[in-house]
Amino acid sequence: MKVSIDPGAGFCPGVRRAINKAENVLAYPGKTYCLGDLVHNDYEIARLENAGLYMIKNGVLPPVSDLRIVFRAHGEPPERYDSVRIKGATLIDATCPIVMRLQQKVKKEWERIAPMNGTVIIFGKKSHPEVVSLNGQTGYRALVIENPNEIQSGGYPPPVALFAQTTADGTAYNEVIRLLSKSLNVENQNSDRNKLVVYQSICKQVTNRNSGMKEFARSNDVVIFVGGKSSSNGKYLFELCRSVNINSHFVSSGAELIPAWFSGARTVGVTGAASTPLSQLNHIVRLINSLA
């Protein structure tokens, strides 16, 4: 049985940048905290915690001022910056640059259309930290939708600005655009800014992997997709694998591997989310080979 790793797998630049920032500051004495998980991968979080990074799970900053706070790759809303500033802590902002630019666009659009009683719509998971950070740019007055079916006919005061979470499903987002354009009676959303402005805000690091991910999944008898259970990017990419190879399996750790999956398989492909490190993929490969 041949086991190989997807050549397109590994950290995306935004995740790599966030981890590098955390690792650099951990080299100095003193405690470093991160608001929430730096990235959505338990394997990598465990490694960083062992290196001395304290993950704040409840969102409450420690009651001391002489500390360092890392903002995770998914970004934080404006009030988080204020709370760190008031406390006098040192801020290490590891927000993905793509997310940061999207935050600025959401804020700019909100400031443009709010005086006209317009609507900002964000397509994404309501509880996802990135979406929370984006909605925070509007003072939490944006409408967040998770499913195209939530689009209502004629229910949105124009002008409308539409954004997507950077790791959203591109096919679903296109359906949101179609339904919203129909709802607002817009034939060309690129030319009628008085009614609708659509931002193509899904990260190209996600969309560029689509064809390669499908081809990799097709070329193997079995696919093992490795990712964090809370990774939106991971869920989306895994569904791409499963759409072309029914023998695709999602795992967060080697303990979830089932020997029966590999019975009769000649080739096994191992891939993962944008926050899955190559070290974890190599670990999974060694475990699969030990099962053979």
C-alpha positions in Angstrom: 0.0 0.0 0.0 1.4 3.4 -1.0 0.7 6.3 1.3 1.4 9.9 0.0 0.8 13.4 1.1 -1.0 16.0 -1.0 1.6 18.3 -2.4 -0.7 21.3 -1.9 -1.2 20.6 1.8 0.3 22.4 4.7 -0.1 25.8 6.3 -1.6 28.7 4.3 0.5 32.0 4.5 -1.9 33.5 7.1 -1.6 30.6 9.5 2.1 30.3 9.0 2.4 34.0 9.8 0.3 33.7 13.0 2.3 30.8 14.2 5.6 32.5 13.5 4.5 35.6 15.4 3.5 33.4 18.4 6.8 31.4 18.3 8.9 34.6 18.1 7.3 36.2 21.2 7.5 32.9 23.2 11.3 33.2 22.9 11.2 36.0 25.5 10.7 35.6 29.3 7.2 36.1 30.7 3.7 34.8 30.0 2.1 35.1 26.6 -1.7 34.6 26.2 -3.8 34.1 23.1 -7.5 35.0 23.0 -9.1 31.8 21.9 -7.2 29.2 19.8 -4.6 30.8 17.6 -5.6 28.4 14.7 -8.2 25.7 14.4 -6.1 22.7 14.9 -5.8 20.8 18.2 -2.5 19.2 17.3 -0.8 22.5 16.7 -2.5 24.2 19.7 -1.2 21.4 21.9 2.3 22.0 20.6 2.1 25.8 21.2 0.7 25.3 24.7 3.6 23.0 25.5 5.9 25.8 24.2 4.3 28.2 26.8 1.4 29.8 25.0 -1.7 30.1 27.2 -5.0 29.9 25.4 -7.8 32.0 26.9 -10.9 30.0 26.4 -13.5 32.2 28.1 -12.5 35.5 26.5 -11.6 37.1 29.9 -8.1 38.7 30.1 -6.0 37.8 33.1 -6.1 40.4 35.9 -2.6 41.7 35.4 -1.3 44.3 33.1 2.3 43.1 32.5 1.5 40.5 29.9 1.5 39.8 26.2 -1.7 39.1 24.3 -1.7 37.4 20.9 -4.7 38.0 18.6 -5.5 34.8 16.6 -5.4 34.4 12.9 -9.2 34.8 12.6 -9.1 38.4 13.9 -10.9 40.2 16.7 -13.6 42.9 16.8 -12.7 46.5 17.7 -13.6 46.3 21.4 -10.9 43.7 21.9 -8.3 46.1 20.8 -9.7 48.6 23.2 -9.6 46.2 26.1 -6.0 45.3 25.5 -5.1 49.0 25.2 -6.9 49.9 28.4 -5.2 47.1 30.3 -1.8 48.2 29.1 -0.8 44.8 27.8 1.5 44.3 24.9 -0.5 43.3 21.8 0.9 40.8 19.2 -1.6 41.0 16.3 -1.5 37.7 14.4 -4.7 38.4 12.4 -4.4 37.1 8.8 -3.7 40.0 6.5 -6.5 38.9 4.2 -8.9 38.9 7.1 -7.6 42.3 8.3 -8.2 43.9 4.9 -11.7 42.4 4.8 -12.4 43.9 8.2 -11.4 47.3 6.8 -13.7 46.8 3.8 -16.7 45.9 5.9 -16.1 48.9 8.1 -15.8 51.2 5.1 -19.0 49.9 3.5 -20.9 50.1 6.8 -19.9 53.8 7.1 -21.0 54.4 3.5 -24.4 52.8 3.7 -25.4 53.2 7.3 -26.5 56.8 6.8 -28.8 55.6 4.0 -30.3 52.9 6.3 -28.7 50.2 4.0 -27.7 46.7 4.9 -24.4 44.8 5.3 -24.8 41.1 4.9 -22.1 38.6 5.9 -22.3 35.0 4.6 -20.6 32.7 7.1 -20.9 30.9 10.4 -22.4 33.2 13.0 -20.2 31.9 15.9 -17.0 31.7 13.9 -14.4 34.2 15.3 -13.7 35.7 11.9 -17.4 36.4 11.3 -17.6 37.9 14.8 -14.6 40.2 14.0 -16.2 41.3 10.8 -19.6 42.0 12.3 -17.8 43.9 15.0 -16.8 46.5 12.4 -20.5 47.4 12.0 -21.2 47.5 15.8 -22.9 44.1 15.3 -25.5 45.5 13.1 -24.7 43.4 10.0 -27.0 40.6 9.0 -25.2 37.2 9.2 -26.6 34.3 7.2 -25.3 30.8 7.2 -27.4 29.3 4.4 -28.6 30.6 1.0 -32.1 29.5 2.0 -32.1 32.3 4.6 -32.2 34.9 1.8 -35.7 36.5 1.8 -37.5 38.1 -1.1 -37.5 41.9 -0.9 -36.5 41.9 2.7 -33.3 44.1 2.6 -33.3 47.9 2.5 -30.8 49.0 -0.2 -28.1 49.7 -0.7 -26.8 46.2 0.3 -23.1 45.3 0.7 -22.5 41.5 0.6 -19.4 39.8 2.1 -18.4 36.2 2.7 -16.3 34.7 5.4 -12.9 34.0 3.8 -13.3 30.2 4.2 -16.9 30.1 3.1 -18.2 27.6 0.5 -17.8 29.3 -2.9 -20.7 27.4 -4.5 -23.1 28.4 -1.7 -21.9 32.0 -1.9 -22.6 32.1 -5.6 -26.2 31.0 -4.8 -26.5 33.7 -2.1 -25.4 36.2 -4.7 -28.0 34.9 -7.2 -30.8 34.9 -4.7 -30.0 38.3 -3.3 -29.7 39.8 -6.8 -33.1 38.4 -7.5 -34.5 39.7 -4.3 -33.3 43.2 -5.0 -34.2 43.0 -8.7 -30.5 43.6 -9.7 -29.4 42.2 -13.1 -25.7 43.2 -12.7 -24.5 43.7 -9.2 -21.2 45.2 -10.5 -23.0 48.2 -12.0 -25.8 49.0 -9.6 -24.1 50.2 -6.4 -27.3 51.9 -5.4 -28.8 48.5 -4.7 -26.1 45.9 -4.3 -22.3 45.7 -4.0 -20.8 42.2 -3.9 -17.4 41.5 -2.5 -15.6 38.3 -3.7 -14.0 37.9 -0.3 -13.4 34.1 -0.2 -9.7 33.6 0.2 -7.9 32.5 -2.9 -5.7 30.2 -0.8 -8.9 28.2 -0.3 -10.4 28.4 -3.8 -7.0 27.7 -5.5 -6.8 24.3 -3.8 -10.2 23.2 -5.1 -9.1 21.5 -8.4 -5.9 20.1 -7.0 -7.7 18.7 -4.0 -10.3 17.0 -6.1 -7.6 15.5 -8.4 -5.6 14.2 -5.4 -8.8 12.6 -4.0 -9.7 11.0 -7.3 -6.2 9.6 -7.7 -6.2 7.6 -4.4 -8.3 4.6 -3.3 -8.7 6.1 0.2 -8.3 9.7 1.4 -7.5 10.7 5.0 -8.3 14.4 5.6 -6.7 15.8 8.7 -8.1 18.9 10.3 -9.5 20.5 13.5 -13.2 19.8 14.2 -13.9 23.6 14.3 -12.1 24.4 11.1 -14.5 25.9 8.5 -11.8 25.6 5.9 -11.3 22.0 6.8 -15.0 21.1 6.6 -15.2 22.7 3.2 -12.1 21.1 1.7 -13.1 17.7 3.1 -16.5 17.9 1.4 -14.6 18.5 -1.9 -12.7 15.3 -1.3 -15.8 13.3 -0.5 -17.6 14.7 -3.5 -15.2 12.8 -5.8 -14.1 9.9 -3.5 -16.6 8.3 -1.1 -13.8 6.6 0.7 -12.7 9.9 2.2 -12.4 10.1 6.0 -12.0 13.2 8.3 -9.8 12.8 11.4 -8.4 15.2 13.9 -5.9 12.8 15.4 -4.2 9.5 14.6 -6.4 7.9 17.3 -9.4 8.2 15.0 -7.9 6.0 12.2 -9.8 2.8 11.6 -7.8 -0.1 10.1 -10.8 -1.4 8.1 -10.6 1.8 6.0 -7.5 0.6 4.3 -8.5 -3.0 3.6 -7.7 -3.7 -0.1 -6.5 -0.2 -0.7 -3.5 0.2 -3.1 -3.1 3.9 -2.6 -3.9 6.2 0.3 -3.7 10.0 0.1 -3.3 12.2 3.2 -4.2 15.8 3.0 -5.5 18.5 5.4 -6.9 22.0 6.1 -5.0 25.2 5.8 -4.2 25.0 9.5 -3.0 21.4 9.5 0.8 21.3 9.8 2.9 19.0 7.6 4.4 17.5 10.8 0.9 16.1 11.7 0.4 14.8 8.2 3.7 13.0 8.4 2.6 11.6 11.7 -0.6 10.3 10.2 1.4 8.7 7.3 3.6 6.8 9.8 0.5 5.5 11.7 -1.2 4.3 8.5 2.0 2.5 7.4 2.1 0.8 10.8 -1.5 -0.5 10.2 -0.5 -2.1 6.9 
